[in-house]
């Protein structure tokens, strides 16, 4: 198996889950809300870079998260979003994200 085959196989494996995983995630998230640990959450866009090709689009969108709109900064990151247009409407077909970290910093504006 070559590297490309291995990456594609790993991608498919990473989006798979067994019964019970999704409900447990939802239960944990709802417990954080109910306990007051996460009473509110806000995520806002910092900048966007869009590439269009006919009825397809790829968007890189830098974001920041806070407990409230004016609250302390929790995280920053970049969403990579793939979209397609069908019947006059845009649909999201896939999205992945990467949080900012010590080794990965979000630029103040998109790369041009």
ABEGO torsion letter per residue (X at the ends): XBAAAAAAAAAAAAABBBBGAAAAAAAAAAAAAAAGABABBBBBBABBBBBBBEABBBBBBBBBBBABAABBBABBBBBBBBBBBBGGBBBBABBBBBBBBAABBBBABBBX
